Amino acid sequence: MDIRKPEPLRYLMGALYVAAGVNHFWHPGFYEHIMPLYFPNPAFWVQLSGVAEILLGVGVCVESTRRAAAWLVVA
């Protein structure tokens, strides 16, 4: 296995991001509670970040979107 292409870890990372994104919809109260007060409508932002995590988690598993998704996760 090439150290620069850790395939199993890529899929694990993707799965963890998808799980975290889904958790935004299962337990939104937890995430709404930690939102800064200056964000209006915390439920919207929690849902948006959950969708983003799901999409980026899938993105790191797909070869054609892997690099962009990984950089967006970092951002």
Secondary structure, DSSP 8 states (H G I E B T S, - for coil): --TT--HHHHHHHHHHHHHHHHHHHHSHHHHHHTS-TTSS-HHHHHHHHHHHHHHHHHHTTSTTTHHHHHHHHH-
